[in-house]
């Protein structure tokens, strides 16, 4: 009789351990889901503010190299106050700078 009771006690403890492990796994899954949700919210908020994610910035560097925006960065680096100019004035000054440097396709 005692051996049956000990066997039942071991079975109950084993079941309790399995249930505890399942509960821990479910809690970890819930935490993982919440972290993913928060990360997505941060990415969305960053894209709304004009910030770029890592994958977007990598693509931007590839495009920048092919579109000649290295010249634009050089233009901005020459005078940091140019970054503070209104966009239309900044690009007008950039066009003039490119013309003065001879970087335009047509020399008109």
SEGUVO-171106 format. One record per residue: residue in one letter; x, z, y of N, C-alpha, C, O in turn; residue number from 1. Coordinates in nm, 4 decimals, decimal comma, always signed. Each point is the difference from the previous one (the first is absolute). Layout:
+------+----------+----------+----------+----------+----------+----------+----------+----------+----------+----------+----------+----------+-----+
: code :   n_east :     n_up :  n_north :  ca_east :    ca_up : ca_north :   c_east :     c_up :  c_north :   o_east :     o_up :  o_north : pos :
+------+----------+----------+----------+----------+----------+----------+----------+----------+----------+----------+----------+----------+-----+
:    a :        X :        Z :        Y :        X :        Z :        Y :        X :        Z :        Y :        X :        Z :        Y : NUM :
...
+------+----------+----------+----------+----------+----------+----------+----------+----------+----------+----------+----------+----------+-----+
This chain:
+------+----------+----------+----------+----------+----------+----------+----------+----------+----------+----------+----------+----------+-----+
: code :   n_east :     n_up :  n_north :  ca_east :    ca_up : ca_north :   c_east :     c_up :  c_north :   o_east :     o_up :  o_north : pos :
+------+----------+----------+----------+----------+----------+----------+----------+----------+----------+----------+----------+----------+-----+
:    x :  +0,0814 :  +0,0000 :  -0,1184 :  -0,0814 :  +0,0000 :  +0,1184 :  +0,0864 :  +0,0000 :  +0,1257 :  -0,0315 :  -0,0698 :  +0,0964 :   1 :
:    x :  +0,1389 :  +0,1465 :  -0,0963 :  +0,0883 :  +0,0042 :  +0,1157 :  +0,0693 :  -0,1336 :  +0,0227 :  +0,0219 :  -0,0399 :  +0,1144 :   2 :
:    x :  +0,0122 :  -0,0283 :  -0,2206 :  +0,0670 :  -0,1289 :  +0,0165 :  -0,0944 :  -0,1024 :  +0,0626 :  +0,0432 :  -0,0840 :  +0,0789 :   3 :
:    x :  -0,1698 :  +0,0905 :  -0,1132 :  -0,0986 :  -0,0905 :  +0,0588 :  -0,0165 :  +0,0324 :  +0,1473 :  -0,0091 :  -0,0906 :  +0,0828 :   4 :
:    x :  +0,0053 :  +0,2185 :  -0,0493 :  -0,0143 :  +0,0422 :  +0,1393 :  +0,1231 :  -0,0412 :  +0,0809 :  -0,0134 :  -0,0439 :  +0,1142 :   5 :
:    x :  +0,1319 :  +0,0574 :  -0,1713 :  +0,1226 :  -0,0411 :  +0,0681 :  +0,0024 :  -0,1511 :  +0,0190 :  +0,0423 :  -0,0500 :  +0,1043 :   6 :
:    x :  -0,0879 :  -0,0216 :  -0,2054 :  -0,0052 :  -0,1468 :  +0,0102 :  -0,0975 :  -0,0426 :  +0,1093 :  +0,0301 :  -0,0906 :  +0,0776 :   7 :
:    x :  -0,1457 :  +0,1546 :  -0,0707 :  -0,0993 :  -0,0295 :  +0,1037 :  +0,0552 :  +0,0338 :  +0,1383 :  -0,0219 :  -0,0740 :  +0,0959 :   8 :
:    x :  +0,0927 :  +0,1846 :  -0,0863 :  +0,0590 :  +0,0401 :  +0,1280 :  +0,1037 :  -0,1027 :  +0,0460 :  +0,0051 :  -0,0357 :  +0,1178 :   9 :
:    x :  +0,0777 :  -0,0117 :  -0,2122 :  +0,0985 :  -0,1034 :  +0,0334 :  -0,0687 :  -0,1288 :  +0,0434 :  +0,0453 :  -0,0664 :  +0,0932 :  10 :
:    x :  -0,1538 :  +0,0314 :  -0,1599 :  -0,0751 :  -0,1210 :  +0,0357 :  -0,0599 :  +0,0121 :  +0,1389 :  +0,0039 :  -0,0948 :  +0,0785 :  11 :
:    x :  -0,0588 :  +0,2102 :  -0,0486 :  -0,0596 :  +0,0226 :  +0,1329 :  +0,1083 :  -0,0073 :  +0,1072 :  -0,0205 :  -0,0614 :  +0,1047 :  12 :
:    x :  +0,1348 :  +0,1231 :  -0,1298 :  +0,1098 :  -0,0059 :  +0,0970 :  +0,0499 :  -0,1434 :  +0,0192 :  +0,0299 :  -0,0407 :  +0,1123 :  13 :
:    x :  -0,0209 :  -0,0347 :  -0,2197 :  +0,0427 :  -0,1389 :  +0,0074 :  -0,0990 :  -0,0825 :  +0,0820 :  +0,0405 :  -0,0807 :  +0,0837 :  14 :
:    x :  -0,1679 :  +0,1005 :  -0,1074 :  -0,1028 :  -0,0712 :  +0,0763 :  +0,0083 :  +0,0382 :  +0,1477 :  -0,0109 :  -0,0861 :  +0,0873 :  15 :
:    x :  +0,0303 :  +0,2145 :  -0,0597 :  +0,0123 :  +0,0447 :  +0,1395 :  +0,1224 :  -0,0623 :  +0,0673 :  -0,0071 :  -0,0393 :  +0,1164 :  16 :
:    x :  +0,1182 :  +0,0302 :  -0,1880 :  +0,1198 :  -0,0629 :  +0,0567 :  -0,0226 :  -0,1483 :  +0,0283 :  +0,0438 :  -0,0515 :  +0,1029 :  17 :
:    x :  -0,1115 :  -0,0161 :  -0,1934 :  -0,0298 :  -0,1417 :  +0,0205 :  -0,0909 :  -0,0175 :  +0,1213 :  +0,0224 :  -0,0885 :  +0,0825 :  18 :
:    x :  -0,1252 :  +0,1732 :  -0,0719 :  -0,0906 :  -0,0076 :  +0,1155 :  +0,0738 :  +0,0302 :  +0,1308 :  -0,0254 :  -0,0640 :  +0,1021 :  19 :
:    x :  +0,1149 :  +0,1597 :  -0,1056 :  +0,0789 :  +0,0322 :  +0,1181 :  +0,0890 :  -0,1173 :  +0,0399 :  +0,0125 :  -0,0323 :  +0,1182 :  20 :
:    x :  +0,0493 :  -0,0311 :  -0,2178 :  +0,0841 :  -0,1166 :  +0,0289 :  -0,0834 :  -0,1133 :  +0,0580 :  +0,0439 :  -0,0671 :  +0,0934 :  21 :
:    x :  -0,1632 :  +0,0446 :  -0,1471 :  -0,0883 :  -0,1039 :  +0,0543 :  -0,0396 :  +0,0303 :  +0,1444 :  -0,0033 :  -0,0898 :  +0,0841 :  22 :
:    x :  -0,0265 :  +0,2157 :  -0,0562 :  -0,0375 :  +0,0379 :  +0,1372 :  +0,1163 :  -0,0228 :  +0,0961 :  -0,0202 :  -0,0502 :  +0,1106 :  23 :
:    x :  +0,1396 :  +0,0860 :  -0,1510 :  +0,1185 :  -0,0223 :  +0,0840 :  +0,0207 :  -0,1487 :  +0,0245 :  +0,0306 :  -0,0414 :  +0,1119 :  24 :
:    x :  -0,0473 :  -0,0392 :  -0,2168 :  +0,0162 :  -0,1446 :  +0,0154 :  -0,1048 :  -0,0568 :  +0,0966 :  +0,0312 :  -0,0877 :  +0,0805 :  25 :
:    x :  -0,1538 :  +0,1368 :  -0,0883 :  -0,1051 :  -0,0470 :  +0,0902 :  +0,0299 :  +0,0414 :  +0,1439 :  -0,0238 :  -0,0774 :  +0,0927 :  26 :
:    x :  +0,0750 :  +0,1969 :  -0,0733 :  +0,0351 :  +0,0442 :  +0,1346 :  +0,1141 :  -0,0836 :  +0,0562 :  -0,0023 :  -0,0371 :  +0,1174 :  27 :
:    x :  +0,1016 :  +0,0072 :  -0,1998 :  +0,1106 :  -0,0848 :  +0,0451 :  -0,0500 :  -0,1403 :  +0,0349 :  +0,0457 :  -0,0597 :  +0,0975 :  28 :
:    x :  -0,1384 :  +0,0077 :  -0,1758 :  -0,0574 :  -0,1313 :  +0,0286 :  -0,0736 :  +0,0040 :  +0,1332 :  +0,0115 :  -0,0929 :  +0,0800 :  29 :
:    x :  -0,0869 :  +0,1995 :  -0,0555 :  -0,0713 :  +0,0146 :  +0,1264 :  +0,0949 :  +0,0066 :  +0,1187 :  -0,0264 :  -0,0589 :  +0,1048 :  30 :
:    x :  +0,1359 :  +0,1300 :  -0,1214 :  +0,1004 :  +0,0090 :  +0,1066 :  +0,0612 :  -0,1367 :  +0,0252 :  +0,0197 :  -0,0391 :  +0,1150 :  31 :
:    x :  +0,0105 :  -0,0337 :  -0,2216 :  +0,0588 :  -0,1326 :  +0,0125 :  -0,0955 :  -0,0951 :  +0,0747 :  +0,0428 :  -0,0786 :  +0,0845 :  32 :
:    x :  -0,1715 :  +0,0874 :  -0,1170 :  -0,0994 :  -0,0845 :  +0,0672 :  -0,0085 :  +0,0351 :  +0,1479 :  -0,0068 :  -0,0892 :  +0,0846 :  33 :
:    x :  +0,0071 :  +0,2186 :  -0,0525 :  -0,0072 :  +0,0413 :  +0,1412 :  +0,1232 :  -0,0433 :  +0,0774 :  -0,0110 :  -0,0435 :  +0,1146 :  34 :
:    x :  +0,1283 :  +0,0549 :  -0,1758 :  +0,1234 :  -0,0429 :  +0,0665 :  -0,0038 :  -0,1502 :  +0,0261 :  +0,0398 :  -0,0457 :  +0,1072 :  35 :
:    x :  -0,0872 :  -0,0308 :  -0,2047 :  -0,0106 :  -0,1447 :  +0,0188 :  -0,0972 :  -0,0327 :  +0,1130 :  +0,0243 :  -0,0913 :  +0,0789 :  36 :
:    x :  -0,1336 :  +0,1654 :  -0,0714 :  -0,0988 :  -0,0213 :  +0,1059 :  +0,0598 :  +0,0314 :  +0,1379 :  -0,0218 :  -0,0738 :  +0,0961 :  37 :
:    x :  +0,0967 :  +0,1831 :  -0,0875 :  +0,0638 :  +0,0363 :  +0,1269 :  +0,1048 :  -0,1044 :  +0,0383 :  +0,0092 :  -0,0380 :  +0,1167 :  38 :
:    x :  +0,0698 :  -0,0087 :  -0,2134 :  +0,0993 :  -0,1041 :  +0,0287 :  -0,0675 :  -0,1258 :  +0,0527 :  +0,0487 :  -0,0617 :  +0,0947 :  39 :
:    x :  -0,1612 :  +0,0234 :  -0,1558 :  -0,0713 :  -0,1197 :  +0,0460 :  -0,0541 :  +0,0202 :  +0,1407 :  +0,0028 :  -0,0924 :  +0,0813 :  40 :
:    x :  -0,0522 :  +0,2126 :  -0,0518 :  -0,0494 :  +0,0278 :  +0,1354 :  +0,1134 :  -0,0112 :  +0,1012 :  -0,0190 :  -0,0532 :  +0,1094 :  41 :
:    x :  +0,1368 :  +0,1032 :  -0,1458 :  +0,1140 :  -0,0077 :  +0,0907 :  +0,0432 :  -0,1439 :  +0,0220 :  +0,0342 :  -0,0383 :  +0,1119 :  42 :
:    x :  -0,0354 :  -0,0417 :  -0,2180 :  +0,0355 :  -0,1415 :  +0,0127 :  -0,1010 :  -0,0701 :  +0,0904 :  +0,0377 :  -0,0773 :  +0,0880 :  43 :
:    x :  -0,1664 :  +0,1047 :  -0,1101 :  -0,1036 :  -0,0617 :  +0,0828 :  +0,0131 :  +0,0420 :  +0,1459 :  -0,0120 :  -0,0825 :  +0,0905 :  44 :
:    x :  +0,0367 :  +0,2104 :  -0,0685 :  +0,0152 :  +0,0499 :  +0,1366 :  +0,1233 :  -0,0616 :  +0,0658 :  -0,0028 :  -0,0341 :  +0,1182 :  45 :
:    x :  +0,1118 :  +0,0199 :  -0,1955 :  +0,1218 :  -0,0612 :  +0,0529 :  -0,0217 :  -0,1453 :  +0,0356 :  +0,0509 :  -0,0466 :  +0,1019 :  46 :
:    x :  -0,1255 :  -0,0265 :  -0,1834 :  -0,0242 :  -0,1407 :  +0,0300 :  -0,0928 :  -0,0143 :  +0,1192 :  +0,0075 :  -0,0990 :  +0,0727 :  47 :
:    x :  -0,0949 :  +0,1967 :  -0,0516 :  -0,0869 :  -0,0043 :  +0,1176 :  +0,0803 :  +0,0243 :  +0,1271 :  -0,0345 :  -0,0520 :  +0,1061 :  48 :
:    x :  +0,1416 :  +0,1307 :  -0,1159 :  +0,0840 :  +0,0297 :  +0,1158 :  +0,1076 :  -0,1047 :  +0,0223 :  +0,0812 :  +0,0138 :  +0,0915 :  49 :
:    x :  -0,0790 :  -0,1174 :  -0,1725 :  +0,0979 :  -0,1059 :  +0,0171 :  +0,1289 :  +0,0228 :  -0,0756 :  +0,0923 :  -0,0810 :  +0,0094 :  50 :
:    x :  -0,0840 :  +0,1907 :  -0,0850 :  +0,1202 :  +0,0230 :  -0,0791 :  -0,0051 :  -0,0888 :  -0,1227 :  -0,1076 :  -0,0413 :  -0,0432 :  51 :
:    x :  +0,2227 :  +0,0125 :  -0,0122 :  +0,0062 :  -0,0850 :  -0,1177 :  +0,0379 :  +0,0824 :  -0,1205 :  +0,0768 :  +0,0958 :  +0,0097 :  52 :
:    x :  -0,1318 :  -0,1342 :  -0,1240 :  +0,0410 :  +0,0640 :  -0,1238 :  +0,1327 :  -0,0614 :  -0,0424 :  +0,0451 :  -0,0978 :  +0,0596 :  53 :
:    x :  +0,0172 :  +0,1540 :  -0,1614 :  +0,1292 :  -0,0507 :  -0,0455 :  -0,0097 :  -0,1454 :  -0,0438 :  +0,0866 :  -0,0809 :  +0,0334 :  54 :
:    x :  -0,1912 :  +0,0471 :  -0,1079 :  -0,0126 :  -0,1377 :  -0,0483 :  -0,0246 :  -0,0960 :  +0,1154 :  +0,0495 :  -0,1127 :  -0,0017 :  55 :
:    x :  -0,1266 :  +0,1564 :  +0,1032 :  -0,0237 :  -0,0863 :  +0,1152 :  +0,1277 :  -0,0198 :  +0,0799 :  +0,0270 :  -0,1104 :  +0,0474 :  56 :
:    x :  +0,0524 :  +0,2168 :  -0,0318 :  +0,1213 :  -0,0140 :  +0,0794 :  +0,1032 :  -0,0855 :  -0,0720 :  +0,0777 :  -0,0696 :  +0,0653 :  57 :
:    x :  -0,0748 :  +0,0731 :  -0,1986 :  +0,0920 :  -0,0870 :  -0,0733 :  -0,0376 :  -0,1451 :  +0,0213 :  +0,0869 :  -0,0844 :  +0,0221 :  58 :
:    x :  -0,2153 :  +0,0547 :  -0,0286 :  -0,0472 :  -0,1356 :  +0,0245 :  +0,0279 :  -0,0426 :  +0,1424 :  +0,0303 :  -0,1165 :  +0,0255 :  59 :
:    x :  -0,0402 :  +0,2093 :  +0,0667 :  +0,0243 :  -0,0318 :  +0,1398 :  +0,1463 :  -0,0345 :  +0,0238 :  +0,0298 :  -0,0858 :  +0,0831 :  60 :
:    x :  +0,0615 :  +0,1501 :  -0,1538 :  +0,1406 :  -0,0317 :  +0,0205 :  +0,0312 :  -0,1390 :  -0,0527 :  +0,0813 :  -0,0722 :  +0,0576 :  61 :
:    x :  -0,1473 :  +0,0343 :  -0,1692 :  +0,0205 :  -0,1347 :  -0,0517 :  -0,0520 :  -0,1032 :  +0,0998 :  +0,0665 :  -0,1001 :  +0,0266 :  62 :
:    x :  -0,1847 :  +0,1242 :  +0,0281 :  -0,0578 :  -0,0905 :  +0,0982 :  +0,0837 :  -0,0018 :  +0,1272 :  +0,0176 :  -0,1046 :  +0,0624 :  63 :
:    x :  +0,0341 :  +0,2218 :  -0,0245 :  +0,0782 :  +0,0089 :  +0,1231 :  +0,1263 :  -0,0842 :  -0,0095 :  +0,0392 :  -0,0653 :  +0,0967 :  64 :
:    x :  +0,0240 :  +0,0668 :  -0,2127 :  +0,1228 :  -0,0768 :  -0,0160 :  -0,0288 :  -0,1496 :  +0,0066 :  +0,0800 :  -0,0762 :  +0,0543 :  65 :
:    x :  -0,1931 :  +0,0338 :  -0,1087 :  -0,0298 :  -0,1425 :  -0,0018 :  -0,0590 :  -0,0486 :  +0,1315 :  +0,0139 :  -0,1179 :  +0,0326 :  66 :
:    x :  -0,0793 :  +0,2049 :  +0,0441 :  -0,0645 :  -0,0455 :  +0,1227 :  +0,0876 :  +0,0188 :  +0,1230 :  -0,0424 :  -0,0351 :  +0,1101 :  67 :
:    x :  +0,1610 :  +0,0882 :  -0,1243 :  +0,0902 :  +0,0137 :  +0,1133 :  -0,0310 :  +0,1186 :  +0,0897 :  +0,0384 :  -0,0005 :  +0,1169 :  68 :
:    x :  -0,1066 :  +0,1017 :  -0,1679 :  -0,0300 :  +0,1152 :  +0,0835 :  +0,1231 :  +0,0868 :  +0,0194 :  -0,0043 :  +0,0970 :  +0,0756 :  69 :
:    x :  +0,1141 :  -0,1301 :  -0,1426 :  +0,1246 :  +0,0705 :  +0,0259 :  +0,0411 :  -0,0199 :  +0,1452 :  +0,0597 :  +0,0884 :  +0,0615 :  70 :
:    x :  -0,0923 :  -0,2052 :  -0,0077 :  +0,0277 :  -0,0263 :  +0,1405 :  -0,0863 :  +0,0887 :  +0,0887 :  +0,0453 :  +0,0473 :  +0,1042 :  71 :
:    x :  -0,1693 :  -0,0249 :  -0,1455 :  -0,0880 :  +0,0862 :  +0,0785 :  +0,0520 :  +0,1430 :  +0,0003 :  -0,0027 :  +0,0671 :  +0,1032 :  72 :
:    x :  +0,0502 :  -0,0202 :  -0,2191 :  +0,0586 :  +0,1339 :  -0,0064 :  +0,1243 :  +0,0090 :  +0,0887 :  +0,0228 :  +0,1015 :  +0,0658 :  73 :
:    x :  +0,0562 :  -0,2069 :  -0,0645 :  +0,1178 :  -0,0037 :  +0,0868 :  -0,0427 :  +0,0063 :  +0,1466 :  +0,0605 :  +0,0707 :  +0,0806 :  74 :
:    x :  -0,1655 :  -0,1457 :  -0,0477 :  -0,0541 :  -0,0006 :  +0,1359 :  -0,0434 :  +0,1402 :  +0,0405 :  +0,0293 :  +0,0443 :  +0,1110 :  75 :
:    x :  -0,0988 :  +0,0259 :  -0,2002 :  -0,0458 :  +0,1359 :  +0,0311 :  +0,1165 :  +0,0977 :  +0,0068 :  -0,0024 :  +0,0940 :  +0,0795 :  76 :
:    x :  +0,1047 :  -0,1155 :  -0,1626 :  +0,1135 :  +0,0914 :  -0,0036 :  +0,0855 :  -0,0104 :  +0,1269 :  +0,0626 :  +0,0977 :  +0,0409 :  77 :
:    x :  -0,0603 :  -0,2151 :  +0,0204 :  +0,0797 :  -0,0168 :  +0,1216 :  -0,0489 :  +0,0903 :  +0,1127 :  +0,0797 :  +0,0522 :  +0,0780 :  78 :
:    x :  -0,2104 :  -0,0345 :  -0,0703 :  -0,0572 :  +0,0834 :  +0,1061 :  -0,1166 :  +0,0789 :  -0,0589 :  -0,1088 :  -0,0550 :  -0,0169 :  79 :
:    x :  +0,1298 :  +0,1833 :  -0,0148 :  -0,1062 :  +0,0795 :  -0,0615 :  -0,1269 :  +0,0092 :  +0,0844 :  -0,1072 :  +0,0267 :  -0,0542 :  80 :
:    x :  +0,1165 :  -0,0480 :  +0,1843 :  -0,1188 :  +0,0050 :  +0,0859 :  -0,0958 :  -0,1145 :  -0,0332 :  -0,1185 :  +0,0071 :  +0,0323 :  81 :
:    x :  +0,1687 :  -0,1114 :  -0,0960 :  -0,0868 :  -0,1126 :  -0,0366 :  -0,1083 :  +0,0412 :  -0,0991 :  -0,1079 :  -0,0592 :  -0,0023 :  82 :
:    x :  +0,1360 :  +0,1595 :  -0,0789 :  -0,1006 :  +0,0470 :  -0,0956 :  -0,1195 :  +0,0618 :  +0,0706 :  -0,1104 :  +0,0012 :  -0,0545 :  83 :
:    x :  +0,1308 :  +0,0493 :  +0,1735 :  -0,1061 :  +0,0662 :  +0,0746 :  -0,0825 :  -0,0975 :  +0,0838 :  -0,1036 :  +0,0376 :  +0,0548 :  84 :
:    x :  +0,1487 :  -0,1620 :  -0,0446 :  -0,0712 :  -0,0997 :  +0,0805 :  -0,1334 :  -0,0343 :  -0,0658 :  -0,0131 :  +0,0103 :  -0,1220 :  85 :
:    x :  -0,0860 :  -0,0509 :  +0,2017 :  -0,1233 :  -0,0508 :  -0,0607 :  +0,0321 :  -0,1214 :  -0,0874 :  +0,0966 :  -0,0720 :  +0,0249 :  86 :
:    x :  -0,1777 :  +0,0510 :  -0,1259 :  +0,0288 :  -0,1021 :  -0,0993 :  +0,0172 :  -0,1385 :  +0,0628 :  +0,0935 :  -0,0721 :  -0,0348 :  87 :
:    x :  -0,1816 :  +0,0346 :  +0,1258 :  +0,0083 :  -0,1346 :  +0,0581 :  +0,1292 :  -0,0173 :  +0,0801 :  +0,0637 :  -0,1052 :  -0,0065 :  88 :
:    x :  -0,0254 :  +0,2081 :  +0,0817 :  +0,1253 :  -0,0078 :  +0,0767 :  +0,1209 :  -0,0022 :  -0,0924 :  +0,0968 :  -0,0722 :  +0,0241 :  89 :
:    x :  -0,1036 :  +0,1521 :  -0,1302 :  +0,1114 :  +0,0064 :  -0,0945 :  +0,0235 :  -0,1364 :  -0,0648 :  +0,1146 :  -0,0431 :  -0,0126 :  90 :
:    x :  -0,2214 :  -0,0254 :  -0,0286 :  +0,0174 :  -0,1291 :  -0,0652 :  +0,0370 :  -0,1094 :  +0,0988 :  +0,0696 :  -0,0948 :  -0,0364 :  91 :
:    x :  -0,1153 :  +0,1063 :  +0,1613 :  +0,0433 :  -0,0958 :  +0,1017 :  +0,1504 :  +0,0158 :  +0,0246 :  +0,0725 :  -0,0988 :  +0,0114 :  92 :
:    x :  -0,0267 :  +0,2236 :  -0,0033 :  +0,1426 :  +0,0255 :  +0,0185 :  +0,0797 :  -0,0470 :  -0,1218 :  +0,1120 :  -0,0491 :  +0,0140 :  93 :
:    x :  -0,1699 :  +0,0642 :  -0,1332 :  +0,0672 :  -0,0451 :  -0,1219 :  +0,0143 :  -0,1524 :  -0,0003 :  +0,1051 :  -0,0533 :  -0,0355 :  94 :
:    x :  -0,2120 :  -0,0159 :  +0,0755 :  +0,0086 :  -0,1466 :  +0,0058 :  +0,1081 :  -0,0434 :  +0,0985 :  +0,0767 :  -0,0919 :  -0,0284 :  95 :
:    x :  -0,0704 :  +0,1579 :  +0,1443 :  +0,1030 :  -0,0326 :  +0,0997 :  +0,1393 :  +0,0315 :  -0,0563 :  +0,0935 :  -0,0780 :  +0,0181 :  96 :
:    x :  -0,0804 :  +0,1904 :  -0,0850 :  +0,1279 :  +0,0407 :  -0,0594 :  +0,0454 :  -0,1023 :  -0,1037 :  +0,1171 :  -0,0378 :  -0,0034 :  97 :
:    x :  -0,2103 :  -0,0071 :  -0,0813 :  +0,0340 :  -0,1024 :  -0,1011 :  +0,0446 :  -0,1292 :  +0,0674 :  +0,0945 :  -0,0643 :  -0,0457 :  98 :
:    x :  -0,1620 :  +0,0254 :  +0,1547 :  +0,0354 :  -0,1227 :  +0,0702 :  +0,1397 :  +0,0137 :  +0,0608 :  +0,0819 :  -0,0916 :  -0,0084 :  99 :
:    x :  -0,0558 :  +0,2085 :  +0,0702 :  +0,1319 :  +0,0229 :  +0,0595 :  +0,1116 :  +0,0003 :  -0,1041 :  +0,1115 :  -0,0443 :  +0,0276 : 100 :
:    x :  -0,1417 :  +0,0939 :  -0,1465 :  +0,1002 :  +0,0058 :  -0,1073 :  +0,0121 :  -0,1324 :  -0,0757 :  +0,0917 :  -0,0173 :  -0,0803 : 101 :
:    x :  -0,1830 :  -0,0754 :  +0,1055 :  +0,0028 :  -0,1274 :  -0,0707 :  -0,0506 :  +0,0106 :  -0,1436 :  +0,0442 :  -0,0755 :  -0,0867 : 102 :
:    x :  -0,1353 :  +0,1673 :  +0,0607 :  -0,0499 :  +0,0199 :  -0,1357 :  -0,1270 :  -0,0803 :  -0,0283 :  -0,0467 :  -0,0025 :  -0,1139 : 103 :
:    x :  -0,0085 :  -0,0616 :  +0,2133 :  -0,1234 :  -0,0773 :  -0,0203 :  +0,0336 :  -0,1334 :  -0,0658 :  +0,1118 :  -0,0500 :  +0,0124 : 104 :
:    x :  -0,2096 :  -0,0070 :  -0,0823 :  +0,0180 :  -0,1286 :  -0,0649 :  +0,0137 :  -0,1103 :  +0,1028 :  +0,0895 :  -0,0841 :  -0,0081 : 105 :
:    x :  -0,1793 :  +0,0858 :  +0,1044 :  +0,0090 :  -0,1034 :  +0,1058 :  +0,0641 :  +0,0637 :  +0,1222 :  -0,0295 :  +0,1144 :  +0,0343 : 106 :
:    x :  +0,1156 :  -0,1880 :  +0,0297 :  +0,0726 :  +0,0542 :  +0,1144 :  -0,0681 :  -0,0332 :  +0,1320 :  +0,0671 :  -0,0157 :  +0,1020 : 107 :
:    x :  -0,2002 :  +0,0049 :  -0,1027 :  -0,0729 :  -0,0346 :  +0,1219 :  -0,0329 :  +0,1202 :  +0,0833 :  -0,0613 :  -0,0133 :  +0,1059 : 108 :
+------+----------+----------+----------+----------+----------+----------+----------+----------+----------+----------+----------+----------+-----+
